[in-house]
């Protein structure tokens, strides 16, 4: 493993904590001793890089998410290691910061440690995405956001215009993109049409508010999760830097990050557009998002893509509209459902990780009524 300590500044914390508080067990970079990274787990990384904000924000936000996080108590059956590697100090240029994030994420993912990037503008997701280029695998990206942040590829990347740089990056190793929390009044019809043509997935705010469980299969299918804090309704953040009258509730945000943590496929997580000058509610919510992600991680089941299909119950459904069978699998360990998508022979090895698409029991019930599952159809169109 490369020496990644050169990218970090240590944490200015020296408080004492009760025995079961996270502050007493997190392997933190305090003082001059960088943690020994030798066990699977999660790694917290703070990146105060805000220069790509359209209003030219300075990197001078003062927050206390660590102070709030370290005072929380460990969850039940938490046996994994949590690292706090410190702060990646913004480089001379933004591209220097992005390179540091890319390199650090790449090394951690190879060690089966999930980087949790906190802070900075959401365009830093692009740096996380590029970390997978050397890992040579097709990935799925999910954003929790009230809009798509597509932007213009001909313009400089910024906090509300970065996704086009991911979609058009060469070589392309993005298999699917999913948005959770979109609000139609922030998205043009032209953009919606484009995303439909690309067979991307959208789980709108109204759907989430009605049933948060709808998001679980999408989380189970993602490799990278990018959480935009501006997607949370402003009243739940109690911070003048946020102004959205509608959005995800704070408790829903925690549930979403728990779904992300429990996903056996997910390998990187970012919390972005974090604007706090010691706003206690905002800092505490960010701490709780990290806590619930680790709560999910502690209860991973070892399902696909880790486990073997031998431990699944197989269900076959014949659909007249397709004139073929669709195969479902139910995990005997977790009770969760997947749907299998057939591959053209020449593409089988390239897309092997995307053969099984997470779904819900309701999807199986719909197919029993003769309906072609939307998830199956969109995935199949990407492969033909």
Helices and strands as residue ranges (DSSP letters): G 5-7, E 8-9, G 22-24, E 27-28, E 41-46, H 65-70, E 81-88, H 94-110, E 113-118, G 122-124, H 125-130, E 139-144, H 163-167, E 174-180, G 184-186, H 189-197, E 201-203, H 205-210, G 212-215, H 216-220, E 224-228, G 229-231, H 234-237, H 250-262, E 268-272, H 280-297, G 309-311, E 312-319, E 324-331, E 337-340, G 345-347, G 352-354, E 356-359, H 361-368, H 374-383
